[in-house]
Amino acid sequence: MPFSSHYLTCAGREIHYTEWGAQHERVVIAWHGLARTGRDMDELAEHLSSRYRVICPDTIGRGLSQWSPRPTHEYCLRFYARIAAALFDQLKIEKAHWVGTSMGGAIGTVCASGLFQPGMKQRILSLTLNDNAPQLADEAIGRIRAYAGSPPAFATVVELEAFFRVVYKPYGWLSDEQWRRLTETSTRRLPDGRVTPHYDPAMVQQFISHPNDYLIWDHYDEIKIPVLCLRGAESDLVLRETTSAMMRRGPGACGLTQVVEIEDCGHAPALNVPDQLERVTAFIDAAG
């Protein structure tokens, strides 16, 4: 198999992750988006695994990781950073490059700042933000909050795949095989037999109990490492005025931030086609 599947207890919760290229010393953490799973990173992880050890976690409440018994307290960036720090410790990762899609990018940002977990600041070598920024558009957050807490249910997996093909159209091009894998790796069956996306609906508590959780300029301004922001050219979540501000402050003021727009994508590029894969790889390689 190209990857192996594992479980760890981090911050008292069982966390699932896949590991690629376990024989390598250099490490990449690839962290998925809000309502997704670590299997979204398969193409990137496979691409990098010839030279890097790649760790792809399922965030608490997503995929095969445990659901939180304390959703108002644990579905937030501070607790996600705590989980990340425990993951580094248990896997004996001293330093790693971080690639994060959407929420995964925000987790990487708060880890790299060291404000929540001081010990993490020196452990992140570079930060790739896949359609994520220190400030997100309010209207888009409202849209996400509206759908995330009430995931739909369908009688068949084929119907769920059709739903995913519509709502994740902004990801850009995916092959039929990739759409099927995206569906099968993020599906759970309900007690009544229907299927629904594989996450805890209570994770929407992040937007209720922590309404400014994704306003993280204070964290971004503390970062001293190279940052690559991949903005979907049609994204409604990451606005161009925000990426312009990123270039003027924090690591951007030191010439450490670069912004690249990915054509024919919105929120968020799937990191599954050669151009996207090569951009991320070249950035990580250059960062050391």
N, C-alpha and C positions, 0 to 999 in steps of 0.2 A: 504493500500500500504506500502511496506517496506521503501519507501523513499518519499520525497516531493520535488517539483520543485519550484524554486524561481528565481526572477530577482532583481538585485540591480543596481544602477548607481554608478560606481566606476571610479574615474578620468575622469568623464564626459562621460563615455561609459556604455551602458547597458550590464551587465554581468549576464549570466545564471549559476545557480549551483543547484545541487541536495544535499539534506541533509538526512542523515541517523542517527538513534539513537539520535534524538533531545532531548530526556529526560536526556541525560548524561552530566556531567560537563566537563570531559576530552575530548579534541578535537584533531582530526587528520585532516590535510589538505591533500587530495589526488589529485595530479595535473597530468594531462595527457601529452602525447607526442606531437611532433611538428604538425602533420597533423591529430590529433585525437580529441576526445571529452572526457568530464568528465565521460561519460557512460562506458568508458573502465575500470573504477575503480569499477564497480558494485560488482564484486565478493569480492574484498578486503573490500569495504565499508560494504557490508552485513556481512562479517566475523567479522569485528571489531565492528559492531553496537550494539552488546550485551553489550559492556562496554564503547564505545566511541561515541561521536558525530562526524560524519564524513562529511566533506564538500568537494564536488567534483565540482570544477568550470569548465566551458568552457572558455578557453582563448579567449580574443578578436580576432575576425576573425575566430573562430571555433564554430562548433555546433550551439547552439541557441544564442550565444552572438553576439553583434553588430559587424559588420565589421568596420574597421577603415577608416575614411575619410582622414587620413594622414598616409598612410602606411609606408612611408620612415622614419617617426619620431616615430611611435607608435608600429610597429612590431619589438621590441627589448627588451632585458632583463631589461633595465632600466625602461621602461614603464610598463612591466609586473610586476615588483616589486612594482611600484606605485599602480597598480591595487590591488595587493595582500595586501598592507598596508591598502588601503581603505576598502577592504573586511573584514579584521580583525577589523577595527574600527567600521564598520557598524553592524557587527554581534557580537560586544562586546566580541571578543576573546582576552583574555589577553595573553594566552600562548597556543601553539599547537605543536604537532609532525607533521613533514612534510614527506610525501612520494611522490616522483616525478619520473615519467617515462621520460627518455630522456630530452626533453626541460623542463618538469616539475621539474626535478631534478636540472637543471641549475637555474631555477627561485628560487627554495628553497635555493640554494647555495648563490645567490646574496642577498637574503633576510636575511639569517643567518649571513652573513658577516657584514651587516649594512652599507656597503660602499655606496649603493644607497639610502637606507631608514634607517637612523640610528636608528629609533625607533623600527625596526623589530629585531634587533640583540638579544635583551633579550626576544623576544616572541617565538622564535623557540627552542623547547626543544630537539629535535633530528632530524636527517636528513637521510632519506633513499633514495639513488640514484639508481634507477632501470636502469641499463645500461647507466649510465651517469657519467662523470668525468670532472675535470677542464680543460681537453684538449681532443679534439676529433680528430680522424684520418682524415687527409686532404682528402684522396681519398674517404672516406665514405661521408664526407661533400659535396664533389663535386657530388657524386651520388644523394644525397638528394636534393641538389640545382637543379639538372637537372630535377628531376621528380616532385618536389613540385610545381613548378611554372606553370606546364602544366598538371593538373589532367585529366585523360581520362574520356570520357563520353560513356555511353552505352544505348541501347534501353530499356533494362529491368533491374530490380533490381537483378534478378537471375544472369545475366551476370556480374553485379558489384560485387556480392558476390563471383563469381568465380575468379574475378580479385583480390579481397581482400585475398582470400585463397592462392593465389600465392605470392603476394607481402608481406603478413604478415605471411608467413610460419615460419620465424624465431621466431615468438612469442612462438612457441612450441605447445603442444597439446591444442586444443579447441574442445568442443563438437559441434555437428551440431547446436544445439540450440544457443550456444554461437556465432558461426559464423553468424547465422542469425541475432542475436541481434546486433552484431558489425556492420553488414551491415545496418540494419534498423535505427540504431541510428547515423549513419554517412553518410546519403544519402540526397542529395537535387536534386530537379528536375529543369532542365534548361528551359528557355523559349521555346525551340523547343521540349520539352517533354522528352528528354533524362535525364538520372540520372548520377550524378557525386559525388565524395566525398564532404562532407559537410564542406568545409573551403574556405576562401578567397584566391585565387591563389596569390594575392599580398603580402601574408605573406612571400613569398620568398624574398621580399625586405630586410628582416633581413640579408640575406647572401650577399646582394649587397651593401646596405648602411652601414652595420655594419659588415664587413667581419671578424673581430676578436671577435665577440660578445660571442662566446663560449670558448674563451681562458681566463679562469677566475681563474688562479692560485692565483692572488692577493686576490680574494674573499675567496678561499678555505683556504689560509694561515691565514685568520682572524678568522676562525671558532673555537669555544671553546666548542663545544657540541659533543656528540656521533654521528658518521657517519657510516652507513652501506651501502656499495656499492655491489649491486647485479650485477655481470657481466655475460651476456650471454656467455657461454663457446665458442660459435662460432661467437661472435660479431666482426664485422669489424669496429665498431665505437669507442669502448673503448678497447684500446690495453693493454696487460699485462704489458708492460713497464710503462704505465701511472698509472695503479693501484699500481704497485710497488713504483712509486714515491709518490703516495698518502699516502703510509704507512710510508714514511720517512719525510714528511713535514706537516705543518699545524697541524690539529688535529691528524694526524697519528703519528707525532713525540711525541705526548703526550699520545700515546696509546689509542686514542679515535676512531680510524678508524679501521673497519674490512672489509675485502673483501671476498665475497663468490661467487664462480662460479656456475652458474646454468646450469646443463648439458642439452643437447638436445635443447638448445635455442641459438638464435643469438641476434639481436636487435629487440625488447627487450622482456624479459620474460613477459607473459601476466598477471602474478599475479592472477592466477585463479585456481591453483591446490593446494592441501593440503600442500605440502612441502613448496612452496613459501609463502603461506598465513601464515603458522606457523612461518617461519623464520622472517617475518616482524613483526608479532604480538609479538613474544618473544623479539625482539629487542626493540620495543616500550615499552612493559611492563617493561623491565629491565631499560630503560632510565628514567622511572618515569613519 
